Amino acid sequence: MEEKAKEVASLLKILSNHHRLLILCALEDGEKTVGELNLFISKIGMSALSQHLSSMKNFGLIDCDKRGQNVYYFITDNKILNVIQNWDAST
């Protein structure tokens, strides 16, 4: 139980950042490049965006696929995808 609590706390720490949640919301409907993500989250620089992507990738929430010059990011954790897709802000 202790280990599970630590894992959940780590996940909540990752998800508690507004910019990371915006990234996940942007990825909800499919993969995107860093440039495309930057259009959704224009208030942070590319360096900060890359750091957020890296921490979520290291945690296993997202992954990427390099095709030619572009790197496409996508959500790999279906539980997180379900939360984002089924969230109803009116409740």
C-alpha positions as CSV (number, residue, x, y, z in Angstrom):
1,M,0.0,0.0,0.0
2,E,2.9,2.4,0.8
3,E,4.4,1.9,-2.6
4,K,1.1,2.5,-4.4
5,A,0.6,5.7,-2.4
6,K,4.0,6.9,-3.5
7,E,3.3,6.1,-7.2
8,V,0.0,7.9,-7.0
9,A,1.6,10.9,-5.3
10,S,4.2,11.0,-8.1
11,L,1.5,10.9,-10.8
12,L,-0.5,13.7,-9.1
13,K,2.7,15.8,-8.9
14,I,3.2,15.4,-12.6
15,L,-0.5,16.2,-13.3
16,S,-0.6,19.2,-10.9
17,N,1.2,21.4,-13.4
18,H,-1.1,23.6,-15.5
19,H,1.1,23.5,-18.6
20,R,1.5,19.7,-18.5
21,L,-2.3,19.4,-18.3
22,L,-2.6,21.7,-21.3
23,I,-0.1,19.5,-23.2
24,L,-2.2,16.4,-22.4
25,C,-5.4,18.1,-23.5
26,A,-3.7,19.1,-26.7
27,L,-2.7,15.4,-27.3
28,E,-6.1,14.1,-26.5
29,D,-7.2,14.0,-30.1
30,G,-3.9,12.6,-31.4
31,E,-0.2,13.0,-31.8
32,K,1.4,16.4,-32.3
33,T,4.8,17.8,-32.9
34,V,6.5,20.2,-30.5
35,G,5.7,23.0,-32.9
36,E,2.0,22.1,-32.9
37,L,2.0,21.8,-29.2
38,N,3.6,25.2,-28.9
39,L,0.6,26.7,-30.7
40,F,-1.6,25.3,-27.9
41,I,0.7,26.4,-25.1
42,S,2.2,29.6,-26.3
43,K,2.8,31.2,-22.9
44,I,5.9,29.0,-22.3
45,G,9.1,28.8,-24.3
46,M,10.2,25.8,-26.3
47,S,12.8,24.9,-23.7
48,A,10.1,24.7,-20.9
49,L,7.8,22.8,-23.3
50,S,10.5,20.3,-24.0
51,Q,11.2,19.9,-20.2
52,H,7.5,19.2,-19.6
53,L,7.4,16.7,-22.4
54,S,10.5,15.0,-21.1
55,S,9.2,14.6,-17.5
56,M,5.9,13.2,-18.8
57,K,7.7,10.8,-21.1
58,N,10.0,9.7,-18.3
59,F,6.9,9.0,-16.2
60,G,5.3,6.9,-19.0
61,L,2.3,9.2,-19.7
62,I,3.4,10.0,-23.2
63,D,5.9,8.8,-25.8
64,C,7.2,10.0,-29.1
65,D,7.9,8.8,-32.6
66,K,10.5,10.4,-34.8
67,R,9.7,10.6,-38.4
68,G,12.2,12.5,-40.6
69,Q,12.8,15.9,-39.0
70,N,9.7,15.8,-36.8
71,V,9.1,14.2,-33.4
72,Y,5.5,13.3,-32.8
73,Y,4.3,13.1,-29.2
74,F,1.2,11.0,-28.1
75,I,-0.4,9.8,-24.9
76,T,0.4,6.2,-23.9
77,D,-1.5,6.0,-20.6
78,N,-5.1,5.1,-21.4
79,K,-6.2,5.9,-17.8
80,I,-5.0,9.5,-18.2
81,L,-6.6,9.7,-21.7
82,N,-9.9,8.5,-20.2
83,V,-9.8,11.1,-17.5
84,I,-9.2,13.9,-19.9
85,Q,-11.8,12.7,-22.4
86,N,-14.5,12.1,-19.8
87,W,-13.9,15.2,-17.7
88,D,-17.1,17.3,-17.4
89,A,-16.2,20.7,-16.0
90,S,-19.8,21.5,-15.3
91,T,-20.1,18.9,-12.5
